[in-house]
Amino acid sequence: MPDALFDAWIAERYEVLWPELFDPAVVDPAVGFLAELAGTGAALELGIGTGRIALPLRRRGVRVHGIELSGAMAARLRAQQGGSDIGVTIGDFASATVGAAFRLVYLLRNTITNVTTQDEQVAAFCNAAAHLEPGGCFVIENYIPELRRLPPGETIHVFTSTPDHLGFEEYDVASQIAYSHHHWVIDGQLKIFSSPHRYVWPSELDLMARLAGMTLRERWSGWNREPYTSESRSHISVWEKLRQASH
């Protein structure tokens, strides 16, 4: 998960490149869901980025800290109003530590797939659990791999197509890697961005959670708690850290 993937060019234009992520209809339900889980406790965002969720969550009164690999993304967060109220630890969220316990740890927008090996994904779950209070929750927002929608023999799935943005995934089933390709027209110029992602099914994530001492508490297809079904295109999963058994 190299820092160079999310450089200063991406950080400065994040809202332009992915405007749909900043729609209040997307942000507000996520913030409400997370604030409810955090309650009066603190929250840790893995891959905090430019603060798309952390900033409004902080405005809701939740104390938020973040782990972020990209210095450019963290700098963009700090430059925004309220950014100085959010501490950021620079590092890989699979291994970086904060030295504090949290009521809530969350990892959104498919970011678990930025970790491109199974071992590292397991380490991310263990790191999340290590930062949780007993009974605290770990939340992941992730897409369902689109393999069902690939015609036999095909490897390409187009997930967005607008006059300014073409996005498609290229699946390598043998390695469980999907290469995400973006072509943007920004200020009259073509910008191409590609990155590898280890796609992962909910059942595999559940096993990673069990290895880290957590158990599934709830799963939804969206932030408004829409039921998760076989037709869901994404999921919001909440795992709870097991409490110590009483003696």
C-alpha positions in Angstrom: 0.0 0.0 0.0 2.6 2.6 -1.1 2.2 6.3 -0.1 2.7 7.4 -3.7 -0.7 6.1 -4.7 -2.4 9.0 -2.8 0.0 11.8 -3.6 -0.4 15.6 -3.3 -2.2 15.7 -6.7 -4.9 13.3 -5.5 -5.1 14.9 -2.1 -5.7 18.4 -3.5 -8.4 17.2 -5.9 -10.1 14.4 -3.8 -13.5 16.1 -3.8 -13.3 16.8 -7.5 -12.3 13.2 -8.4 -14.9 11.5 -6.2 -17.7 14.1 -5.7 -20.3 11.4 -5.0 -18.5 10.5 -1.8 -19.1 14.0 -0.4 -22.9 14.1 -1.1 -24.7 14.8 2.2 -26.9 11.8 1.4 -23.8 9.6 1.6 -22.0 11.4 4.4 -24.8 12.1 6.9 -26.1 8.5 7.4 -22.5 7.2 7.8 -21.7 9.9 10.4 -24.9 9.2 12.3 -24.3 5.4 12.2 -20.8 5.8 13.6 -21.7 8.5 16.1 -24.3 6.1 17.6 -21.7 3.3 18.0 -19.1 5.6 19.5 -21.5 7.1 22.0 -19.5 9.0 24.6 -16.3 7.2 23.6 -13.5 8.0 21.2 -13.1 6.8 17.6 -10.2 5.7 15.5 -10.4 5.9 11.7 -8.0 3.7 9.8 -7.1 5.4 6.5 -8.5 8.7 7.6 -7.6 10.5 4.3 -8.6 14.1 4.0 -11.2 13.8 6.8 -14.4 13.3 4.7 -16.0 11.4 7.6 -13.8 12.3 10.5 -14.5 16.1 10.3 -18.3 15.9 10.5 -18.0 13.1 13.1 -15.9 15.4 15.2 -18.5 18.1 14.8 -21.0 15.7 16.2 -18.9 15.6 19.4 -17.0 12.4 18.9 -13.3 12.5 19.7 -11.5 11.2 16.6 -8.0 10.1 15.9 -6.7 8.8 12.6 -4.0 6.6 11.1 -3.0 7.6 7.5 -0.2 6.4 5.3 -0.2 9.4 2.9 1.4 12.5 4.3 -0.3 14.5 1.6 -3.8 13.3 2.5 -3.1 14.1 6.2 -1.8 17.5 5.3 -5.0 18.2 3.5 -7.0 17.2 6.5 -5.0 19.4 8.8 -5.5 22.4 6.5 -9.3 22.2 6.7 -11.5 23.9 9.4 -11.5 21.7 12.5 -8.6 19.6 11.2 -6.4 20.6 14.1 -8.8 19.0 16.5 -8.0 15.5 15.0 -4.8 13.8 15.7 -3.2 11.8 12.9 -0.6 9.0 13.2 1.3 8.6 10.0 1.8 5.0 9.1 0.3 1.8 7.7 -3.0 1.0 9.5 -2.1 -2.7 9.5 0.8 -2.0 11.9 0.9 1.6 13.2 -0.2 2.1 16.8 -1.7 5.0 18.6 -1.2 4.0 22.3 -4.8 4.5 23.3 -8.0 2.5 23.5 -11.1 3.4 21.5 -14.8 2.6 21.7 -15.0 2.5 17.9 -12.5 1.7 15.1 -13.7 2.1 11.5 -12.3 1.6 8.0 -14.5 2.9 5.2 -14.9 3.1 1.4 -13.3 -0.2 0.4 -10.0 0.8 2.0 -9.4 -2.7 3.4 -8.7 -3.8 -0.2 -5.8 -1.3 -0.4 -4.0 -3.9 1.7 -3.1 -6.4 -1.0 -2.2 -9.6 0.9 -4.3 -11.8 3.2 -1.6 -11.7 5.9 -1.7 -7.9 5.9 -5.5 -7.8 6.0 -5.5 -10.2 9.0 -2.9 -7.9 10.6 -5.2 -4.9 10.0 -8.0 -6.7 11.9 -5.6 -7.6 14.7 -4.5 -4.0 14.9 -8.0 -2.7 15.0 -8.9 -5.1 17.8 -5.8 -4.1 19.8 -7.0 -0.5 19.7 -10.5 -1.4 20.9 -11.9 -1.4 24.4 -13.6 -4.7 25.4 -17.1 -4.5 23.9 -16.0 -1.9 21.4 -16.8 -2.2 17.7 -14.9 -2.4 14.4 -16.8 -1.2 11.3 -15.9 -1.8 7.7 -17.6 -0.5 4.6 -16.7 -2.5 1.6 -18.1 -3.5 -1.8 -19.1 -7.0 -2.9 -16.7 -8.3 -5.6 -18.5 -8.0 -9.0 -17.5 -11.4 -10.3 -21.2 -12.4 -10.8 -21.6 -9.6 -13.3 -18.6 -10.7 -15.5 -19.6 -12.6 -18.6 -17.8 -15.9 -18.9 -14.2 -15.4 -19.9 -14.3 -11.6 -19.3 -12.2 -9.8 -16.6 -13.3 -6.2 -16.9 -16.1 -4.6 -15.0 -17.0 -0.9 -15.6 -18.2 0.7 -12.4 -18.6 4.3 -13.5 -18.9 6.0 -16.9 -19.5 9.8 -17.1 -18.2 12.5 -19.5 -15.4 13.3 -17.0 -14.7 9.9 -15.4 -14.3 6.3 -16.6 -13.7 3.8 -13.9 -13.3 0.0 -14.3 -11.9 -3.0 -12.5 -9.7 -5.7 -14.0 -10.0 -8.9 -12.1 -7.2 -11.5 -11.7 -9.1 -14.3 -10.0 -6.0 -16.5 -9.5 -4.4 -13.8 -7.3 -7.6 -12.4 -5.8 -6.5 -8.9 -7.0 -8.7 -6.4 -8.8 -6.8 -3.6 -10.5 -8.8 -0.4 -10.3 -8.4 2.0 -13.3 -9.6 5.6 -13.4 -9.5 7.9 -16.4 -10.4 11.5 -15.6 -10.6 14.6 -17.7 -9.6 17.4 -15.3 -9.2 21.0 -16.6 -9.1 19.7 -20.2 -6.3 17.2 -19.4 -6.5 13.4 -19.2 -5.3 11.9 -15.8 -4.9 8.2 -15.4 -4.7 6.5 -12.0 -4.5 2.7 -11.3 -4.1 0.8 -8.1 -4.2 -2.9 -7.1 -6.8 -4.1 -4.5 -7.2 -7.5 -2.8 -11.0 -8.0 -3.0 -12.5 -9.9 -0.2 -15.8 -11.5 0.6 -17.8 -10.8 3.9 -17.3 -14.4 5.0 -13.5 -14.1 4.8 -13.7 -10.8 6.7 -15.7 -12.6 9.4 -13.0 -15.2 9.8 -10.3 -12.4 10.1 -12.4 -10.9 12.8 -12.6 -14.2 14.7 -8.8 -14.6 14.5 -8.6 -11.1 16.0 -10.9 -11.9 18.9 -14.1 -10.2 17.5 -17.5 -11.5 16.5 -20.0 -10.3 14.0 -22.7 -8.1 15.6 -24.6 -6.8 12.6 -24.3 -6.5 8.8 -26.3 -4.1 6.5 -26.2 -3.2 2.8 -26.0 0.5 3.6 -25.7 3.1 6.3 -29.5 3.4 6.6 -29.5 -0.2 7.8 -31.0 -1.6 4.6 -31.1 -5.4 4.9 -28.1 -7.3 3.6 -29.1 -9.8 0.9 -27.6 -11.9 -1.9 -28.3 -8.9 -4.2 -26.4 -6.4 -2.1 -23.6 -4.5 -3.9 -21.9 -3.4 -0.7 -22.0 -4.1 3.0 -21.5 -2.3 6.3 -20.2 -4.9 8.8 -19.9 -4.4 12.6 -17.8 -6.7 14.7 -17.6 -6.5 18.5 -14.4 -7.2 20.5 -15.1 -10.0 22.9 -15.1 -9.1 26.6 -12.9 -11.1 28.9 -14.7 -14.0 30.4 -15.5 -13.6 34.1 -13.9 -16.0 36.6 
